[in-house]
Amino acid sequence: MRLVDAGRIDLERPIKELLEDFVLSDKGAEEKITMKHLLTHTGMKGDYFKDFGYGKDALEKLVRNMPSLPQINPPGRILSYCNSGFYVAGRPSKKQSSNWFLSLSVWRTFISSPKI
């Protein structure tokens, strides 16, 4: 949410505009799914556990393999836990932060916190 607060990610903007290579089997859903859908578990359906290793490109490879997942409901209709949606949500976040783990977790939580 800090990237949203900083104006770097818009929750209502379609993910397809943030990730040109985002592809799903359901083209209508592909064009409509937003970051808000992904973060509220209302965008995609299905858990996805294929292992792409620990390399810097693992998340990118995983998201590129999403077209094999079925889209059961239209985006925004039904809440259903979906880890694959969080994988997709992680890609724009990673692209918007130079050191995504440090800037999204450690730095933002501990170092820049006014309460510490």
N, C-alpha and C positions, 0 to 999 in steps of 0.2 A: 504494500500500500504506500510505501514511501516513494516509489517511482510514480505512482498516481499523484500523490501530493506534490511532487516535483514537476508535474506536467509532462513526464516522459512516457507515460502509458495512460491511455484513455480506456476506462472499463467498458464503454459502450461501442468502441471501434471494433469492427470485425477483425478477428485474428488473421484472416487472409490478407488484410492490408499490412499487418505487421510481419507476417511470415509468407512471403510469396510462394514458397515451396510447400505450404500447408495443403494437403490433399486428403480428402475423405471419399469413401465410396458413394456417399449421398452428397451430390453437388449443391443442393439447396441448403443443407445444413452447413456445408463447407463455407458458403458465402455469408451465413447468418451468425455463426457462433462468435461470441464476444468474450473478452477476458472475464467479464462479469458472469457469464454462463459457466465458464470453466471453474472459477473460484467458488461458485455457489453449487457446484455439482448438478447443474441443469443443462449442460451443453452437450455432453457426449455420453455414450453408454458403454460400459465395459471396462473390465480390468485387463491390463496388458502387462505380462511379466517376462517378455522375451529379453534375454540378456545380451547386451551389446558391449559388455566389458566396462572398464573404468577409464577409458581414454577421454581426452578433451572433446571428442566428437561423438561420444556415446549417446547423449541426449538428442543430438541432431539425427543420428541414425535411427533411434527409436521412433522419433516423430515422423521421419520419412516412411516408416513402415506402417503408419496408422491406416492407410486405405484398406487394409484387410479387416478392420474392425467394423461391425455392423452399427448402423445408426437406427435405434429402435424407435425413439420419439423425437419430435421436432425440438430444437433448442428452446429452453425456457419452460417447457411444459411440465416435466416431472423431475423431482429431486431424486437422484440416485447416486450413491457414492461412486466415484469414478477416478481411479488413480491415473488413467490415461489422460484425462483432462488436465491434471496437474502437470504431467509431463509437457503437454503443449504449452501451458501457461508459463512454464519455466524457460522456454526458448526466447520469447521477447524480453523477459526479465534479464536473461543472460546477455542478450544483445545490447541492452540498454545500460549495462554496468560493466566497467572495464575489468574489475576483479569481482565477479558476481558473488562469490561466496563471502568474501570479506565485506564487501559493501552492503550486501543484503542481510547479513546476519550479525557477524561479530562487530563490525564498525557501527552499524546502525543501532544495535541493541546495547552495547556496552560503552564504547568509546565516546559516542556523541550523545549519549543519554544525559539530559539535564538533571536526572535524579541521582546520578552517581558522582 
